[in-house]
Amino acid sequence: MSWSKIVGHEQIKARLKTALLQQRLAPALIFVGPTGVGKRLCALALAKAVNCERADGDSCDRCAACRKIAAGTHLDVKMVEPEGAFIKVAQIRQLVEDANYKPFEGRRRVFIIDPADAMNETAANALLKTLEEPPEDSLLILISDKLHALLPTIRSRCQIQLFTPLSTEEVEAFLRRFDARAEADIQLTARLAAGCIGRALDVDLVVYREQRKETIELLKLLGASSQRARLIRAAEYLGKKLSRDEFQKRLDILYLVLRDLFHLLVEGPTADVTNIDIAPTLQQLAREWSLTRIEQFTAHLETLQRNLQQNVHRQLALEEIFLVSLA
């Protein structure tokens, strides 16, 4: 994929292209940013640009090198990914050995480690010497959404490229071009993606809308002091019957809706909410909440979020939060 086909990240693409043309591309790079923002896509585009037969700082997507990289069959472009939960030291030692070979069929050997934060400390340390004294014909690209999770010794030896979320308009334009969704669905999906096309492509709106409907019902119950029994049942369902991952997804949706209510209370009906398809419902619900109440409820949820790491009893914690948050 050529630079022009990648949505957004114009400054990063321009820097990398210029560095290639001027033959001053750093031998080790860290691409860091949110999941799904396009880091891996740019890493593969750079691998193509490095080895494309056209050699003009971009890729043609037509030559043998570009086609092989796209297919994952180029002998000089290697992807290092976790085997199980981690990237093991044996994988990094193999990378180090391979990096010292001359390219087989391209101009440079390219090694993409994704995600780099999956390396344990031993594996990361095994990479240090190669980062300190990089082979002339090799390029290392480390991909991560957790820069802080990489060892300081790794970070200090690489040039960091920071990928920021795309604008809502950029994600919408991409979806209109490549995804046959209704316009209302495109607008909602783009906002749920939070600037990451990868997330946009993974959104299941049928599931999201059903779970959001339950969230709206919960917030309505919290506005009625006579609904204590139903709130207890809601706490049992959320806290006891859902898996940990499903529970986290419900919390995420709850945060999104609360944030929309907050913006409506601060900015009025013209606020740019995430759940744009139910703006009238949110405006009506916002009348039942105050800024103080939203802040207090959110604070309780954030405490619960932190306590999840300590295996807090979710049902009991939710019961307490719901009852103390009644109107």
Buried (B, 14 or more C-beta within 10 A) or exposed (E): BBBEEBBBBEEBBEBBBEBBBEEEBBBBBBBBBBBBBBBBBBBBBBBBBBBBBBEEBBBBBEBEBBBBBBEEEBEBBBBBEBEEEBBBBEBBEBBBEBBEEEBEEBBBBBBBBBBBBBBBEEBBBBBBEBBEEBBEBBBBBBBBBEBEBBBEEBBEBBEBBEBEBBEBEBBBBBBEEEEEBEEEBBBBBBBBBBBBBBBBBEBEBEEBBEBBEBBBEBBBBBBEEEBBEBBBEBBBBBBEEBEEEEBEBBBEBBBBBBBBBBBBBEEEEEBEBBBBBBBEBBBEBBEBBEEEBBEBBBEBBEEBEEEBEEEBEBBEBBBBBBEEBBE
